[in-house]
Amino acid sequence: MNKSYSDIIIAIATPPGVGAIGVIRLSGKGSIELVDKYFFGQNLQKVDGNTVHYGKIKNDQNTIIDECLATVFRSPKSYTKEDVIELSCHGSPYILKRVVELFLNAGARMANPGEYTLRAFLNGQFDLSQAEGVADLIASENAASHELAMSQMRGGFSNEIKSLRQELIDFAALIELELDFGEEDVEFADRDDLKALIFKLQKTIKALTDSFMLGNVIKSGVATVIAGRPNAGKSTLLNALINEERAIVSDIAGTTRDTIEEVLHIKGIAFRLIDTAGIRKAQDAIEKIGVEKTIEKISQSTLVIYVFDVTTMKPEDLWSDIDTFLNASKAITSGGKLLFVANKMDLNPYTKPESFYKDGLIDNENLITTSAVNKMNIEALKDMVYNIIIDNPEMLDQTIVTNARHVDALGKSREALDAVLNGLNANVTGDFIAMDIRQALHHLGGITGEIHTDDLLESIFSRFCIGK
């Protein structure tokens, strides 16, 4: 990443392709003056900040390239806290290219990916986790991920981390003070109070770390496999859930040979539904590949919706199938969730769902009866799908971690705090306790960017789009 952050940078801030308008953004000291040389219609150097002006962009040969609107933001009241100017041009890629080339030749340089947001961070507009929230906001695809990204961008997660860190800093200061009076054998930091603080911090850190599974689900969507034997009604169920004839439905067993994927949004959460080939002993080479793909998808899933036909399936058959799934899929045994759909109840209405219950595996919490072809209980099934993933809806109102980097830093902070506790229990000297406290502070500070390296910044901001 280019380390010269005093340059004037330029990039197209709108997506590639033809559109009504295309926005070109420049940032840096002198950017308004640079644009003013080629902008005719208003003296941009004299206008107030946060104002919009109509004019023409002309090149050195006095040829009009485009008519556009120039939006002026003056430091520090801009996204980057630098002088920023945005040109809203006509959306022709040719026009945008010519305008960018004009200013590149005049002394600006192309912005690196994420450089506008990086400059905003370096200039104190927000901290590092808030900057990462900007990237999450751009990538959000559903209501829940949008809400989480907005909360992070507004500092909800940062404030919690800063509060934890400040409490630890206050105690660390007392420990450090003891070191200054090492020869006098005094204690300014009460060890019992420090232990209580460490327990409190560990509890909070554990709650944040545990929230990552939910945060990742909200951010990335829930990989949901619809599985079962051939002709169980899997494709019909998929069609009923999305209310669209997406999958081919047939009485012929083995119709679905490959996976079919669709996205279903339930209460703001995205569920990536995957309709799979029926699991049985394959009748030909193509079906065998389909069955193998089903097993693979199950192993990668967060939720498996197992559909079975109540007209043909006995409880013993269901339990046998589940044993096969459990053996074939490590994902299920390592925390994946199972939901059972007793389908075709219209053809066998006297079926007792409790006859399929199995201790510790199947009960009324994860088994529901349906008739997919008649869309019976489909809305109730959606509620069950949501509830089985969102175990505690109240968690959605708490701070939720969505970033793997943050989880790693929290884990390392907790390890350092464990070392502090072990040191206190072993009555080690204050210098060793102070060392472990510094480690915990270091990792917590890495989340918000109070402690950072150039390599870390490059890794984070290089994943941003150019122009943001």
N, C-alpha and C positions, 0 to 999 in steps of 0.2 A: 504494500500500500504506500502511495506517495506520502512522504512525511511533511511536505511543504503545505501547511494549512493556511498560509497567508495569501496564496494565489487566488485569483478570480476563477471560479469553476463554473462550468456550464453543462447542462444535460437536458434532454427532452424528458419531461416529467409525466407525460401521458403514454398509454400503451401504444406499441407499434401498430401500424395499419392506418387505413383511411378513416377519418372521422370528421365531424363538423369543425372541431378546433383541435389544435395541438398546443400544449403549453411548454415553453422553454424557460428553464429556471437558471438564473445566474446568482452567485453568492460570493461575497468577499469584499474587502475594502476597495473601493474604486469601481465596483460593478455598475452603479447607477451612472457614473460619469462615462464609463465605457459605452453603455447602451445609448446614452444621450448623443454621442457623436453620430450615430446612424439613425436616430429616431427623430422624425420631423412631424411636428404638430403641437408640441409642448416642450418647454425647457424642463427636463426631468430633474436637473440639479437644484431647481428652485421649488419644486412641489413638495407638499407635506407627505409624510409617511402614511401608509394605509389608504392610498388614493389610486384611482384608476384613470388612465388617460388614453384617448384615441390618437393614432398617428400612423405614419408610414415608415417602414424600414427601407432605407436606401443604401446601396453599396458605394464604394469609392468612386465609381463611374456615374454616380447620381441616378442609377437605375432602381426603380421601385421593385423590391422583392415581394413585399406583402403589405397589406393594411392590417393593423393589429391593435390590441389593447395592452398597455403597459401598466402593470400593478406594482407600485413602489412600496417597499417596506424598509424603514430606516432602523439601523442598529440603535438600541438592543431589542426593539419591538418587532422581531421577525422570528421565523422558525429556527434559524441558525444563530440568532443574536448578532448576526452581521448585517451589513447592507444587502438586501435581496431585491431582485427585480424579476418579475415573471411576465413573459410575452405570450399573450393568447393569440396565436396565429390561426390562419385557416389550416385545416387538418391534412393537407397534402404532404406526404412524406418528402416530395421533392422540395417544397417550400421550406419545410422544417430543416432539411439537410442544408439548404443554402444559407439560412439564417445562422445555424450553428457554425458553419464554416466561416461565415463572415466574422463572427466574434472570436473564433479560434485564431484566425489570421490577425486579429487585432490585439491579441495578447492573452485571452482567456485559455484555459485548458479544460479538457474533458474531466468531469467528475468521476471519481472511482465509485464502485458500488457502495451505497450506504454513506457516502461522504457527507451529504447534507446533515444526516442524523448524527454522524460522528462529530461533526463540528458543533452541532447543538449540544451534544454531551460534553465535549471539551470546553465549551463556553458556559457550561453550568445551566443550560436550559432544563435538563433533567438528568437523572442518574442512569446507570447502565441498564438496570433491569427495566426501567421505564422505556429506554431506547429499544430494548428487545420487545417490549410490548407494542411498539410501533410496527415492527415487522409482523407480529402476531395479528395485529389489527388488519393489516393489509391482506394477510392470508386467511382471515376468518371467513368461514363459509356457512355458518349457521348462527342463530341468535345467541346460543350459550357461549360459543367461542368468541363472538363479538363482545359480549358482556364481560367475559374474563379479560380479554385484551384491553378493553377500556379501563377496567379496574386497575390492571397492572400499569398502564400508561399514565394513569392519574396518581400512581404512587401508593396504591393499597398494599401491595406486597412489600415495597421498599420501606414503607413506614414501619411495618412489623419487624423487618430485619434491623432497621436502624434503632428501634426501641430495644431489641435484644442486645445489640452491640453496645449501646450506650450504657445499659445496666452493667455489662461486663467491663466496660472501660472504667466506670466509676470504682469498681472493686480493684481492677488492675492498678489504678493509680495509688491505692493504699498499699498494695503489695510492693509496688516500685518504691514507695516512700520508705517502707521497711528496709529495703536494700540499702538506701542511703544512710540508714542508722544501724547497719549490720553489726557493728561492734558493741552496740548498746543493748542488744537483745530485747527489742520492743516489738509489739504486734499492734499495728493500726487496723488491720483487717480481721474481724472476728471470723474464725474458721467455721463455726457453725452457721453463721449467716451466709458465708460463701458457699457452703454445701447446699443450703436451702436454695440459693440462687441458681446453682448449677442444676439441681433437680428441676427447678422451674423452667430453665432454659431448655433442658433436654426434653421435657414434656412438650413444650411448644414446637421445638425442632422436629420431634417425632410426628406430631400432628401435621406439620407442613409437609414432611417427607411422605407420610401416608396419603396425603391428598393428591400426590402426583399421578396415581393410577386414574383417579377421577379426572384430573386436569388433562391428562393425555387423551383420555376418552373424549372429552369435550372438544379438545383442540383438533384431534385427528379423526374422530368418528369411531364408531364401534364396529369392528369386523364381526359380522353376524352370519354364520353359516346355517342354511336350511338344509338339513340332512334327513335321511331315512331310507327305507326300502323303495324299490321301484313301485310306481302306482300308488304311493301313499298320499299323493296330493300336494307335493312340494311346490310344483310350478303353479298350481291353482292357488295355493296359499300366497305365493309371491305376488301373483296378479291381484289377489284380493287386498293385500297389504298396501300396495302402491296404487290400487284402484285403476289399473291399466292392464291391457292384454299384452304383457311384455314377453312372457314365456309361452312356448308351444305346449298345449295341453292335449294329451291323447291317452286312450285306454291301453295303448301298446306299451308294455313294460320296456324301460330303457330308452325312452324318447330323448331325455336330456343326456347328452354325451359329454358336453363341455359345461363349464361354469357360466352362469349369467349373473351379472352384478347390477344392482340398482341402489339408489340412496333413498332412504325413508327418514324424514324428519319427524321426531316425536317430542313435543314440548321443548323445541329448540336444540335437541340432541340429534346428531346425524348418525343413523345406523346404516352401515354399508352391507346391504343384504346380498348374499351369495347363494344362488340356487345351484345345487350340485347334482351330479349323477347319482341315481339310486345305488345303495350299497348292497351288493349280492355277489355271488360267484359269476364273474363276467362271462357272457355268451360269445364274445368275439374280442379281437385285439383292440378295437377302438373303444368298446365299452370298458375293457380292462384299464385303459389309460384314464378314462373318465372316473372310474372308481378310485384309482390311485390319486388323482387330483382331489377327489373329495376328502380322502384321508389327510392329504397335505393341507388342504384349506382348513380342516377341523383343527389341525395342530397349530395353525397360525391365528386362530380366531379368539375373540374375547367371549363370544356368546354362541352357543350352538342351539338352534331350534330343531329338536328332533320330532319329525312328523310321523305318525303311524296310523294305519287304517284299522279302525275298530271293528270292521267286518271280517278281517282276516287275522289280526294280531291277537295272540294270547299274552297274558302277563309274563309267562315264562319266556316267550319269544322276545318281548321287549327287554327284559332284564338281560337276556343273553346278548342282544344287540348292544346294549349299553356297556356290558363287560368288554365287548370287542372294541367299542369306541374308546373306552378308558385305557385299554391296552395299546391301542393304535395311536392315541393322541396324548402326548405329554402335557399339552396345553391344558387339558381338562383336569388332570391330576395336580397341576401346579397353579390352580386358582381360576381356571376358566369356568364359565357358568353354563349350566344346562337348563333348557326349558323344553317341556314336553307338550306336544299338541296332539290330542286324541281327535283325529279327523274323521269325517264322513259319518257324523252322528245322526244325520238325516236318514241314513240307511240302516242304522242299528241304534235307535233312540233309547233302548233300555240298558245300554252299556253303563255299568257302574264305574266311574273313574277311580274310585277308591280301591278297586280290585287291582289296579296297576301300581298302587303305592308300594314303595320299598324303603325300609328304614334307612335314613341317612342319605337317600338319593332322590326319591320321588315322593312328593306330598302335594297338598293343595296349594302350596306356595309356588310351585313350579310346574304344575300340570293344569292344562285348560282344555275343555272340550270345544270343538268347532265343527262347522260344516263350511269349508272354504268355498265350495261352489255356490252356496247360498249366502255367503258372507256373514254367517252366524258367529257371534262373539268376536268378530275381528277387532272392534274397538276395545273390547276388554283385553284381548291379546296384546294390543299395542300398549295398554296401560301396564300389563304384566312385564312386557319387554323393557319398558322404561324403568319400572320399579326394581327389577332384578339387577339392573346396572347401577341405578342411583339408589343405593341401599338406604341412604339417609338424605332426603331432600334438603334438610337444614344445612348440610355441608355446602350447598350452593351459595349460601349467604355468608360463608366464612372465606378466609383467604385460601386460595387454591393455587398450588404450584403447577405450572404447565411446561417448565423448561428443564431439560435434562441437566444442563450445566448447573442450574440452581440446586437441583437435588444432589448432585455430586458434591457441591460446596457445603451443603447442609450436612451431608454424611461425614465429611472431613471435619466439620466444626464439632459434630457430636463426638467423634473419636478423640478430638483434642480435649473436650470437656470430660470425657471418660478418664483421660490421663490426669486431668486436674483432680478429679475425685479420688483416683487411686493414690495420687501423691498426698492428698490431704489425709487419707486413711492410713498411709504409711508414715505420716509425720515428716515428710521430706522438707527441706529448707525452702524458703520463699523464692529463691532464684529459679529453682526447677518449676515451682508452681507458676511463676511469672512467665516462664518460657512456654508452657502449655497454654496459658491464657492468651499469649500473643498469637499462638498458632490458630486458636479459635477465632480471635479477632481478625486475623489475616483472611481466613476463609469466608467469614461473614462479610468482610469488606469487599471481597472479590465479587460478591453478588451484585452489590450496588455500584461498584466501580470506584469506591474510595481507595481501593488498592487494585492496580491493574498493570498489565504489561502491554507493550506494543503488539506482541504476538496474539494476545487475547483479543485486543481490539480488532486486529486484522481478521481473526477467525470469525468474530461476531458480525462485523459490518460487511464483510465480503459476501455474506449470504443475502444482503439486501438487494433490491433492484436498483439499477442506476437511475438517478433522478429523485431518490428519496434519502 
